Amino acid sequence: MENIKLLTSQELAKITHHRSGEIKFGERIQVVPENTDILDFIKNSTASFVLLGLPEDIGVKANFGRTGTASAYENTLKSLVNIQHNKFCKGSDLLILGALNLDQEMQEAQNLSIYSKEEKKRLFQLVEKIDKEVSHIIHQIINTGKTPIIIGGGHNNAYGNIKGLALAKGKPVNAINFDAHTDFRVLEGRHSGNGFSYAFEEGFLKNYFVFGLHENFVSKSVFNTLKELNERVRYVTYEEIEVKRVKEFNSQMAEALNFIKNDPFGIELDLDAIPGIYSSAMTLSGFNVQQAREYVYYFGNHKNASYLHICEGAPDLDHTNNSHLTGKLIAYLVTDFMKSKM
């Protein structure tokens, strides 16, 4: 884990707003002390959850998306550390590891054009490099017996999460994805639109369910692929639940859980599925925040739920005075997941 920028106790204290008579999350959250073996500390920690930040938007850029997802991790920390430590959720149950150091990769990607064939290829290579780092870290965290919570970056990181979980479990694993898109596109080089198809093709992903797919943003060829793979890849569209009203939200969650529950599974949530949330593919139509929270709690409550990944949020794209709200939403989702495991 030499490529992680550890969150220090000094940094944690600096962003925690102390108030008399209250105990904030940041006053109880655990961090890895300096000059300590990271894995030993995680393994022996009393915390059940380990939070990792992925400050990158290279996969998004490689997929012609709007960059900005690199800002979600730090934005989230500022909200997360300032919620209340109380009987409903305790900061001491969370260890914030820090963020993957991607400064060099981000600097290089900034000067690459997606419209140049050679430079696009280099973007794909940078995403592959991140894949290796993410899968290695997730593998190690799960091997310590802890549950990873991954914040930030593009949905390209679903690949590393799934691979890391599969390597830790020694077998293919499942995934549920709250998303407007399948991210099951053609294997043309790694980016944020094909993390699941690569994980599936390489044998790390067994069963995959897309929850709330938007019918307008899935190509005919992808729908044909999903039809061919119906035994292992399934979906329900947002329109079926909320527009046509031919299916019901809770019953579809139960059906999706039944499809993935027999093996360890990852919970993926793409913020571009929620209206009004600044993201790489911001939408005005989709499931609301309450439904997103229910989704995280419902699936997190199952014993085989093995990680939570919240991605694609891009608070840097919000130029109003409310850019903190993306991090505040992610903090809600993080604590909903923690509560589901209590």
N, C-alpha and C positions, 0 to 999 in steps of 0.2 A: 504493500500500500504506500509505496514511496512517492507516488504521484498525487497524493491527496494533500490539499491545504487544510490542515487540521484547524477547527475552530478552537480558539484559546479561551480560557476563563476570562481573560482581560477583555477580549472582543465581545464575549457574551455579556459581561457586566456593563459594557459601554452602551449596548443597545437595549438593555433591560431598564425600564422606567420604574424605579422603586417608589412605593407609596406606603405611608404609615398605615398599619392595620391590615395590610394585604400581603399575600404571598404570590408573586408572579411566577409563571412557568420558568422564566429564565433564572430564577433564584434556586431552582431545584433540578433543572436540566443537567445531565452529565456530559462532560467533554473529556477527551483523552488528554491526560497531563503530558507535558513535555518530557522528552527522554524516557518514554515508556514504550514497551512493546505493545503495539496497537491491538493486535489480535488477542493477546493475553488479556489486555484490559477489557476489551469487548466481551470476551468469553466469561470473565469473572464479574462483569458488571451486573448490578441488580436490575438494570433496565431491560425491558423486553423488546424495545424497538430501536433501530439504528437508522438515523436520517442521513442521507447522502444527497448533496447538491450537484447538479450537472449544468454548469453555466456555459451552455453552447447553443448555437443556432446554425451550425454547419450543415446538419442533415436537412434542416428546413430550407436553407439556401439552395442546396443541391436538388431540392424538389420544387424549385420555383416559388417558394413561399416567402412571406414577409419575415425578415429577421427581427429579433427582439426577445426570443425565448431565453436568452442567456441571463436575463435580469430576474427571472422568477424566483430563484433560490434566495438571493439576498433580500428581495422584497418580502418573501414569505417569513424569513427569520424575524424581521422587525415586528411582524404581527404575532407570530407564534410565541415568542419569548415573553410577550406582554399580556397573554391571557391569564386567567386565574388558575392557580394550583389549588384544587379543592377535592371534595369527595367524588366528584363525577369524573375527573381526569387529573392525573398527577404528573407534573413535570419530571419527577424522578424516574418515571417509567420510560423516559426518552433519552437516548444518547445521541447527541448531534456530532457526527463524525467530522463533517466539514464538506468541502467541495473538491471534485476532481480538478486538478490543475490543467486547464486547457488553454492557458494564455498563448502559448506558442502556436497551437493549431488555429485558434481564433484569429490571431494576427495574420497568419498566412492566408486563411480563408477570406479575410477582408479584402485582399487584393486580387482575388480570383473571380473571374466572370463565368456565370452559368451558361453564357451564350458562346463561349469558346469551347470547342470539343476537348482540347487538351486540358484546359483549366477545370472543366466540369469533371473530367476523369480524376483530376487531383482532388477535387472535393469528395468524390466517392472514396478515394483512398484515405482521406482524413477521417471520414465517417467509419471506415473499417478499423482504423487505429483506435478510435473511441470505443467501438464495439468490443475490442479485446480488453481494454481497460475496465469497462463497465462489467462485462461478464466475469472477469477475474475478481473484482471487488464484491459483486453480489454473491458469487460462489463462496468466497471467504466468509462473508457476514453470515450467510445461512449455515455454514459449517460450524459456526460458533453457537448455534442454537437460537440466534436472534432473528427478528423479522425486519427486513429492510423496508424503508419508506424512501422513495426516490422522487426528488423534486427538481423540475426544470428541464430545459433542453427540448429538442424536438421528439417526435414519436419514433424516430429512428432508434432511440434507446430501448424500445420494447425488445428489440433483438437481444441486446446484451443482458437485459433482465431475465428473459426467458432462457437464454443459454446458460447463464449463471445458475439459475434455479435447477435446470435440467442436470447440469454437471454435479451440483451438490446432492441431488437426489439419485443420480446414477441412472436416469431414465427420462424419456420424453414427458413433458408436463403440459398442462392446459392453460388457457388464458381467456378472460372475459374482458371486453373492450367497450367502454362507453364512448361512442365516437360517431361523428357524422360521416366518416369515411372508413373504408375497410383497411387501409394501409396494407393491402394485399396485392399490390401492383406487380408488374413484370420485373423480373430479376435483371435489371439493366445496369446495376451498380448501386451501391448502398446510399439510401437517402431516407427521409422521413415517411415516404409513402410505401415502403416495402419491407418494413421491419418484421412483420408477421409472415409474409410470404417467404422471406429468406430463412426465418426460424423453422418454418414448416418444411421447406425444401431440404434443409440440412438435418432434419430429424430431431430437433429440439422441442418442437411444438407438436402436440398430439391433437387435442380438440381445441377449437377456437370458435368463440361466439362473439359476434358484433352486436352490441345493444344500442338500438336507436339510429341505425344507418339512414342517411338522407338519400331518398331515391333519386334526386336530381344530380347527385354528384358521384355516381358510380357508373362506370362505362359498361357498355354491353358485353365487352370481352371479359371484364371482371365478374359480372353477373353469371356469365357462362361458366367461368372457372368455379365459382361458388356452387353452381348447380352440379357440376361434375364431382365436386368434393363434399357433397351434402352429408356424407356419413361422418365427416370430421370437421367441417366448417359450416356453421349455421349463423343465421342473423334474424333480427326482427327490425323492421324499419320504423323510424319515427312517425311517418305518415300512417302506418297501420294502427299505431296506438293513439296518436293525438289528433290526426286529421280525419282519417276514414273511420276511426273508432271501431275497427273490426277485431282488435286485440286489446288486452288490458295490461297496464303497467306491471302490477304486482304478479299476475299470473305468468307474464313473460319472464319476469325475474326468476320465478320458481322453475320455469321450463329451462331457462339458461343454466341455472344452478344444477339442475338434474343432468345436464349435458356435460358439465365439467367437474362435478364434485368428487368423483371417484379417484382422482389423482391430485397431487399438489397443483395449485393454479395461482397465476398472478392476476391481480386486479389492475387494469389499465383505465385511466380516465383522461380523455383529451378535452381540454377546456374550450376548444373551438366548437364543441357540441352544445354549449350553453350560450343563449342569446346575450349580447352586450358585453361579453367578457373579452378583453383585449387579448388577441391571440394571432397566430400566423395566418389563420383562415377564419377570421371573425364572422359570426353569423347573427342574424336578427330573428331566426326561427330555430326552435329546438327545445329540449327538456329544460325545465327551470332548475334553479339552485337547490330547491327543496328535493326534487327528484334525484339530483346528483348525490346529495347527502344520503338519501335513502338507499341508493345504489351502493355506495361505499359501505354503509353500515350493514346492509343485508348480506352482501357477499363476504365482507370481512368477518362476519359472525361464524362462518363455517370453519371447521378445524383445518381444512386443507388450503385455506387462503394463506398464501406464503409471502406475498409482498404487495405493496401499493405503489403505483407509479402515477404521478400527476404531471402532465406535460403540456406543452404548446402555449402555456400562458405567457404573455408578452407585455408586462406592465410598462416597459419603456415606450410602447406605442401609444400609451395613454398620456396625452399632453394636457389633461385637465388637472385640477387639484385633487383628484381622487385616484391617482395611480396606486395608492396603497391598498385599494380594495381588492385587487387581484390576489395579493399576498394574504389578505384577511380571509378571502374565500378559501384559499388553499389551506390555511391554518384550520378553518372549520372542518375541512375534509380530512386532514391529518388526525385531528382529535376524534372525529367520528369513527375513523378506522381503529384508533387506539381503544375507544370505548367498546367497540364491537368485540374486542378480544378479552374484555374484563370478565 
